[in-house]
């Protein structure tokens, strides 16, 4: 039995998981990307993430730039929202992330348009961002979507590309129905993104990815 001080548990966990990773994968990623991959493994205890995390179109630097530029960050679940490190994101960068999935306006919009709430939340997120830009005299505000549950959110993001292009996407819905297909749409779009390929992902993974990048910024 290991005797470890509470403050050293995370450090030891990362040492153990690093020692158990595929040595070729340790060399495959950049240093910053590897920190993200390791945190997804740490969060899930699933070593498959060393093979299925895709960094698309200068992903890490783009997400950092979005955060530094006062981005609006929208999650598709309250679980992902609760897992984000607010001490850094809100305390240091003054960004308050949001989840619209359970808000009355989203429920009403989804019912009116016969869509899922995840689909509706994408439309409303863009509306909220546009209104804020108008208040800021048209100054561009980056928009970031962190999707860990609803492939319909990714599908809606893709459907709206003629009108709106998000600045960054975390594409990590978990499941079996339209999950792989929705992620493929994001891969084909070439939008800056971090994608958990295949069926795996989840709200906890979304939060872990954001936190891994935030921790690189402090």
C-alpha positions as CSV (number, residue, x, y, z in Angstrom):
1,X,0.0,0.0,0.0
2,X,1.4,3.4,-1.0
3,X,1.7,6.0,1.7
4,X,1.1,9.3,0.0
5,X,0.2,12.8,1.3
6,X,-3.1,14.0,0.0
7,X,-1.5,16.9,-1.8
8,X,0.8,14.4,-3.7
9,X,-1.9,12.0,-4.9
10,X,-2.5,13.7,-8.2
11,X,1.2,14.0,-9.0
12,X,1.7,10.3,-8.2
13,X,-1.3,9.4,-10.4
14,X,0.2,11.2,-13.3
15,X,3.5,9.5,-12.8
16,X,1.8,6.1,-12.7
17,X,-0.3,6.7,-15.8
18,X,2.6,8.1,-17.7
19,X,4.6,5.0,-17.0
20,X,1.8,2.8,-18.3
21,X,1.3,4.8,-21.6
22,X,2.4,3.5,-25.0
23,X,5.9,5.0,-25.4
24,X,5.2,5.8,-29.1
25,X,2.2,7.9,-28.1
26,X,4.3,9.8,-25.6
27,X,6.4,10.9,-28.6
28,X,3.4,11.4,-30.9
29,X,1.9,14.5,-29.3
30,X,3.4,17.9,-28.6
31,X,4.1,18.7,-24.9
32,X,0.9,20.8,-24.6
33,X,-1.2,18.2,-26.3
34,X,0.2,15.4,-24.1
35,X,-0.9,17.3,-21.0
36,X,-4.4,17.2,-22.4
37,X,-4.3,13.6,-23.2
38,X,-2.9,12.7,-19.8
39,X,-5.7,14.6,-18.1
40,X,-8.4,12.8,-20.0
41,X,-6.8,9.5,-19.0
42,X,-6.5,10.7,-15.4
43,X,-10.2,11.7,-15.4
44,X,-11.4,8.4,-16.9
45,X,-8.8,5.8,-16.1
46,X,-9.1,4.8,-19.7
47,X,-5.9,4.5,-21.7
48,X,-7.8,4.4,-25.0
49,X,-7.6,8.2,-24.9
50,X,-3.9,8.1,-25.8
51,X,-5.1,6.9,-29.2
52,X,-8.3,8.7,-29.9
53,X,-7.7,12.4,-29.0
54,X,-7.4,14.5,-32.2
55,X,-6.0,18.0,-32.2
56,X,-7.2,19.8,-35.2
57,X,-6.0,23.0,-36.8
58,X,-3.6,24.4,-34.1
59,X,-6.1,23.4,-31.4
60,X,-4.3,24.2,-28.2
61,X,-3.1,27.6,-29.2
62,X,-6.5,28.5,-30.7
63,X,-8.3,27.6,-27.5
64,X,-5.8,29.6,-25.4
65,X,-6.3,32.6,-27.7
66,X,-10.1,32.3,-27.4
67,X,-9.8,32.3,-23.6
68,X,-7.4,35.3,-23.7
69,X,-9.9,37.1,-25.9
70,X,-12.8,36.9,-23.5
71,X,-14.6,34.0,-25.3
72,X,-18.1,32.9,-24.5
73,X,-18.0,29.2,-23.6
74,X,-21.1,27.0,-23.8
75,X,-21.3,23.4,-22.6
76,X,-24.1,21.0,-23.5
77,X,-24.5,19.7,-20.0
78,X,-24.5,21.1,-16.5
79,X,-22.2,18.4,-15.5
80,X,-19.5,19.6,-17.9
81,X,-20.2,23.2,-16.7
82,X,-19.7,22.2,-13.0
83,X,-16.4,20.4,-13.8
84,X,-14.7,23.4,-15.3
85,X,-12.1,25.1,-13.1
86,X,-13.8,28.4,-12.3
87,X,-11.0,29.5,-10.1
88,X,-8.9,29.9,-13.3
89,X,-11.5,30.6,-16.0
90,X,-13.6,33.0,-14.0
91,X,-11.1,34.2,-11.4
92,X,-8.2,34.8,-13.8
93,X,-9.8,35.4,-17.2
94,X,-13.2,36.7,-16.0
95,X,-15.1,34.3,-18.2
96,X,-18.3,32.7,-16.9
97,X,-19.1,29.6,-18.9
98,X,-22.8,28.8,-19.5
99,X,-25.0,25.8,-20.1
100,X,-28.4,26.6,-21.8
101,X,-29.7,23.0,-21.9
102,X,-32.2,23.4,-19.0
103,X,-33.1,27.0,-19.3
104,X,-36.8,27.9,-20.0
105,X,-36.0,29.7,-23.2
106,X,-34.2,26.6,-24.6
107,X,-37.1,24.3,-23.6
108,X,-39.6,26.7,-25.3
109,X,-37.5,27.1,-28.4
110,X,-37.0,23.3,-28.8
111,X,-40.7,22.7,-28.4
112,X,-41.7,25.5,-30.8
113,X,-39.2,24.2,-33.5
114,X,-39.6,20.5,-32.8
115,X,-35.9,20.0,-32.1
116,X,-33.8,18.7,-29.3
117,X,-32.8,21.0,-26.5
118,X,-29.2,20.5,-27.5
119,X,-30.0,21.8,-31.0
120,X,-31.9,24.7,-29.6
121,X,-29.1,25.6,-27.2
122,X,-26.7,26.0,-30.2
123,X,-29.1,28.5,-31.9
124,X,-29.6,30.4,-28.7
125,X,-25.9,30.5,-27.9
126,X,-25.2,32.2,-31.2
127,X,-28.1,34.7,-30.5
128,X,-26.6,35.5,-27.1
129,X,-23.2,36.0,-28.6
130,X,-24.6,38.2,-31.3
131,X,-26.5,40.4,-28.8
132,X,-23.3,40.8,-26.7
133,X,-21.3,41.8,-29.8
134,X,-24.0,44.4,-30.7
135,X,-23.6,45.8,-27.2
136,X,-19.9,45.9,-27.7
137,X,-20.3,47.9,-30.9
138,X,-19.6,44.8,-33.1
139,X,-16.3,43.8,-31.5
140,X,-15.8,40.2,-32.2
141,X,-16.4,37.8,-29.3
142,X,-15.1,34.2,-29.8
143,X,-17.5,31.4,-29.2
144,X,-16.5,28.0,-27.9
145,X,-18.7,24.9,-27.8
146,X,-17.8,22.1,-25.4
147,X,-20.0,19.1,-26.3
148,X,-19.7,15.9,-24.2
149,X,-23.2,14.4,-24.5
150,X,-25.3,15.5,-27.5
151,X,-24.3,14.7,-31.0
152,X,-27.2,16.8,-32.1
153,X,-25.4,19.8,-30.9
154,X,-22.4,19.0,-33.2
155,X,-24.8,18.4,-36.1
156,X,-26.5,21.7,-35.5
157,X,-23.1,23.5,-35.4
158,X,-22.4,21.9,-38.8
159,X,-25.8,22.9,-40.2
160,X,-25.2,26.5,-39.4
161,X,-21.7,26.8,-40.9
162,X,-23.0,28.9,-43.8
163,X,-24.0,31.5,-41.2
164,X,-21.8,30.9,-38.2
165,X,-18.4,29.4,-37.7
166,X,-17.5,28.7,-34.1
167,X,-14.0,29.7,-33.0
168,X,-13.4,26.4,-31.3
169,X,-15.1,23.1,-30.5
170,X,-14.5,20.3,-28.1
171,X,-16.3,17.4,-29.8
172,X,-16.6,14.6,-27.3
173,X,-20.1,13.3,-27.1
174,X,-20.3,9.7,-25.7
175,X,-22.6,7.1,-27.0
176,X,-23.7,5.1,-30.0
177,X,-26.4,7.0,-32.0
178,X,-25.0,9.5,-34.5
179,X,-21.9,10.0,-32.2
180,X,-19.2,8.9,-34.7
181,X,-21.0,10.6,-37.6
182,X,-21.4,13.9,-35.8
183,X,-17.7,13.9,-34.8
184,X,-16.8,13.1,-38.5
185,X,-18.7,16.3,-39.5
186,X,-16.4,18.3,-37.2
187,X,-13.3,16.6,-38.5
188,X,-14.4,17.4,-42.1
189,X,-15.1,21.1,-41.2
190,X,-11.4,21.7,-40.2
191,X,-12.7,24.1,-37.5
192,X,-10.1,24.3,-34.7
193,X,-11.1,21.5,-32.4
194,X,-10.2,18.8,-29.9
195,X,-12.1,15.6,-30.9
196,X,-12.4,12.4,-28.9
197,X,-12.7,10.0,-31.9
198,X,-15.1,7.1,-31.8
199,X,-17.8,6.4,-29.2
200,X,-15.9,7.6,-26.2
201,X,-16.2,11.0,-24.5
202,X,-18.5,12.6,-21.9
203,X,-19.1,15.7,-19.9
204,X,-16.2,14.8,-17.5
205,X,-13.9,14.6,-20.5
206,X,-15.0,18.0,-21.8
207,X,-14.3,19.6,-18.5
208,X,-10.9,17.8,-18.2
209,X,-9.9,19.1,-21.7
210,X,-10.7,22.7,-20.8
211,X,-9.0,22.4,-17.4
212,X,-5.9,20.9,-19.0
213,X,-5.5,23.9,-21.2
214,X,-6.4,26.3,-18.4
215,X,-3.7,24.8,-16.2
216,X,-1.2,25.6,-19.0
217,X,-2.1,29.3,-18.8
218,X,-1.4,30.0,-15.1
